[in-house]
Amino acid sequence: MQTILLKDLEKNITTLKTLLKDCDDIVYRNIEIGDVYRVKLCFVFVDGLIDKTFISEYAIQSLISEEEIKNFTLQGFKTSLIDIIAKESLATAEIKEEFHMEKIINFLLSGDTILLIDGVDKGIIIGSRGWPGRGIGEPTTETVVRGPRDGFTETLKFNTTLVRRRIKDTRLKLKIRQIGKRSKTDVAIMYIEDIVDKNLLQEVNSRIDEIDIDAIMDSSILENLIEDNYLSPFPQIENTERPDAVAASLYEGRVAILVDNSPFALIVPATIGTLMQSSEDYYSRWTESTVIRILRLLALGLSLLAPALYVAITAFHPGLLPTKLAYYLAASRINVPFPAVVEAFLMEITIELIRESGTRISGPVGTTIGIVGGLIIGQAAVEAGIVSPLMIIIVAATSISAFAIPSYELSAGFRICRFIFIVLAAIFGLYGIMLGVIILGTHLIKLDSFGIPYTSPYAGLGIKEGELKDTLIKAPVQEFEFRPVFTHPRNKRRMRRR
Amino acid sequence: MDRKHKVSNQQIKGLVVSMMVGIGILSLPSVIANIMANDGWIGILLGGILNIPFIIIINKIFQLYPDKDFFEIGRDVLSPVIFNIFLVGFLMYVILLASYVTRNLVEVMRIFLLDTTPSEIIAITFILATSYIARSEIDIIGRAGYHIYPIIIGFAIFIIIVSIPNADFTNLLPVFQSNIRLVPKGIRVSFFSYIGFEILLLTIPYAEKKEKTLKYSLMALAIVTLIYILIFVMALSQYGIHQLQRQNWPTLALIKEIDLPGYFIENLDGVVMAFWVLVIFGTMGPAYYSAGKILSELFNTKTHELFIIPLLPIIYIVSLIPQNLVQINDQMVSIVNYFAFFSIMIMSTLIYIVGYIKKRRENE
């Protein structure tokens, strides 16, 4: 259904009012201009979505007091009335002309003001978007000791600006499109034209084209819709609140997707290597970043395997431990009435509950939960003899390790796997853990992120010596002469050394 | 042929190494020591050298027909009927190899980690876990090989380093004392510890740079030869010839000996055994995949995925046929070796010779 605007203002307003029936937040402001020959105009906007002072001062005011319009009398002049208003009278920055009713309504609901003129079959769209938004604050999920502290907000325009400020290059491209039949959410695709791989960009666009959904609430929904394997527990798209991380990824030849109403930008492709990095790695000295990256890998292993190893060793292979430790272990478990696997599940579920309730409830109640959970449950459980103290240590170490992984989603994926590993260890011991490693490893190897192997650059497809400078170790900046190869950048050189 | 999947030369190197190294790394030192005594390393070296021509031949086949995959070449060159007979042999070989590998894993697991778990359960869980990767395409198999490759290298280096403190290198002497007539017999054993490079037949058509594949596959062979020789030398220097000859798995025994003070873990053999599961997975995965691929070729289906689950009970049953370790290490090994020789060596040589003659005729 494509309704085209008519010349009659009254009819246009009636059509608008029938389409927007029972929408009480739409405001119609009628004015009349001209001295001898009066012309009726009507401003239509959504209350609250627009900057009202801006429209009053620079659109309504300037029209009413406009000399030319007042003096304008000739009937024949009427055809170019829209030009006069648009070019000479309106003192606003953004102006468009539109004659489809649907598109006009679309702009109206996005926060633009519509100016309808009697006798003209076009509407003028005045860019007036302005709504109360959160100011730019420090990102809450990815804090750094050293480095920029601005984070994305819920408004797309602010977010793209924050990225644009870091890439003052004509080749930074920004394509905005709307997704969601009802929500009409603005989605911006950003890339640097001469670096990004054309196939990657095409893949991103074609996947977004395929989406047919009524609403997108957050970038995470878009993420689920376009990722390669939506059943996998692991994220195949990186998300970040940090504009500097987005800019850095664009320079690596990746594509960023920013979604309106979401402070999280998506970056594709993502690999297990990039998900294990934090922006801070690039801002602190290379020695520290390297040590921290190795530590993170250790944390990954611990968070996945520690409870399973405990179960396997206590239940199947106590002989693997040194004699003293084996005795200590046996002594500490002597009063525990459960097998190790029940003990592990009990404590893991408790800690998951503490974590979950702590996340949902913040502030003073959250602290109470921490104290109740950490101190009382841990201490009391040991004293009551339900779990062994070693188990408490292992569970604590495991959950701390899980939080040391920069990507929350990745860490969550491994957390789910941890429970499966405990079960496997309880049935088959160390052999069961290795079976789990085989299945998990196969899954990770099979995963792709937009055609890029998830385990890049370790996957060995196009591996170069230079690739490894930014993986487990992080070389000094001077070493990064070339962009990483796994994204297939077209422009490879990053810097020249003197 | 489907060009969507790509394998890099680095991945081919990793894949060949991970496919070759498997059971051999555990048992070869004592097997070869029983035949050639102190000169076992000569047998290992010669066995490696003798495999070079076959690797070259496999590479040459794909240089003759650069645009076709192995099955297309075979059908064109040998006529479908003869080629299908060879394919059935090849299929038997990979199924036997997978079963042999599985059975060995079961035996080792039962001795070192799970003494009370029934063999059947260990076998079926391992085959099930491997079936996941066998369902994927060649690019994934390549990636898997590349990921297992560092594990194997690390495994070998670890064994060598930890056994240095206890090594007594005078045990290596005397050299060049064994009977020259025993050399062919030794080579026969060591020659087949290198089988596994037949995965090249399925991989090379998808290689990114075919002209360099030969270099990388020979490099893989060299790496495996080096690992085998070093482990033989370490085992021999540790035990001396008489004790080595009596070990079933001298490599594992090497690890058992280690007892460095201040270790968090006292008995390393359990942990090393756990890692060895991954090494075996590196042999089992590609073998299982090849079996699926060959079946899909024989039955002319689009994907090989649907044959993976039906193959599971076959591998399982075959793996449980041998009654004891002696049957596994004597009869099962020789059957695997016969099929390997028939399907890899004879088939690829035949394809190359006939293909070469056909090409020359076409050119004239």
Interface residues (C-beta under 8 A of the other chain):
Chain A: F316 H317 G319 L320 L321 P322 T323 L325 F428 G429 L430 Y431 I433 M434 L435 V437 I438 I439 G441 T442 H443 I445 K446 P453 T455 Y458 A459 G460 L461 G462 I463
Chain B: K6 V7 S8 Q10 Q11 G14 M109 L113 L114 T117 I122 T125 F126 A129 T130 Y132 I133 S136 D139 I140 G142 R143 A144 Y146 H147 Y263 F264 I265 E266 N267 G270 V271 M273 A274 F275 V277 L278 F281
